[in-house]
Amino acid sequence: MARIAPLAPPYEAHVEEALRTWMPPGVAHDPPALFRLLQHHPDLASRMRVLGAGLLAHGELPALDREIVIARVTARCGCRYEWGVHAAVFASAVGLTPEQVEATVSGGSGHPAWSGRQRALIVAVDELHDTATVSDDAWTALAEHYPAGQLLEFLVLAGWYRTIAYVANGVLLEGEPWAVPYPPDSA
């Protein structure tokens, strides 16, 4: 059970309106638990929505690369909640194969599912996770594939999803019923 329960319907009018801003049109399910959780602090939620939506809908990184970064960061953080949401909603839409999705949890950068560019992302995410920095070799590998703006976006994206992992893991947020299950025997 979550340490802070996400808000549940019926919502107050201002909560209903705020949750609508998080959801794309035509979505069949209720707002995810993370969005409903954040509404305990509406001002914080509104600030977080701007950055989160900007990274997802208006970023310069290719969508496939963005989702590899998100999946790897959340997997390395053991954030089953956010990993499962992104695996369900975005993975196939951006072209991640089931093998690649699983490899974000259990495979290293040398996994055969990854191209050279994707290996560079995995190595850099792993270094950030382990050391809070990127080595010269890993940076050089990234810089072969991405211009300066995308490199900055990569760093912000990785940090943002570590923040999301802290929130979801810190409150023990339970997985969405429609999310992809985390691979068995994984951290």
Secondary structure, DSSP 8 states (H G I E B T S, - for coil): --SS----SS--HHHHHHHHHHS-TT--S---HHHHHHTTSHHHHHHHHHHHHHHHHS-SS-HHHHHHHHHHHHHHTT-HHHHHHHIIIIIHHHT--HHHHHHHHH--TT-TT--HHHHHHHHHHHHHHHHSS--HHHHHHHHTT--HHHHHHHHHHHHHHHHHHHHHHHTT----TTS----TT--
